[in-house]
Amino acid sequence: MNLLLHDATIVTCKKKIVREGALIVEDERIVDLGKSASIKRKYGRGYEKIDGKGKVVIPGFINTHQHTAMSLLRGYADDLPLH
């Protein structure tokens, strides 16, 4: 599926913010990102359009809740009973 999401505020993984931005998704991958005006000119046809006005697009969060002790002690004493 090819999507053109336009007129949104986009926050990239590198913490760059693109206001009135657009992104292109082809086959479940983001292939282009920039200002809505230039992206719409470049990819005008053949895309399902989603209006993102008033919305923020952010990267997906992976494992956003992790306690330090869980990381440091992972696997420690797995062979012992828990009391």
Phi, psi and omega in degrees: 000135179254124183237146170236107177262122189230161176061033179250166169268122185246128175253120182273171178296335179267018177063027173272138180249126178247108178275146186052047184262168178218154173221153181248130177242123175233126179050049176066020177231139174283120183252342179203152182208141178174198177292143183304317184301313182287323180293319179297322178294319184287323184236059187287325187236157175084012180234140172287127185262134177237122180278119181257018183302128180080006181246158176241132177255123182234157176295155177292144178266136179239123179050063183277355180231102181221126175275140182303316181299327179297323179286314185291324185257010180299128178084351181285124178060036176294337182275359182256150178289151179270121180239000000 
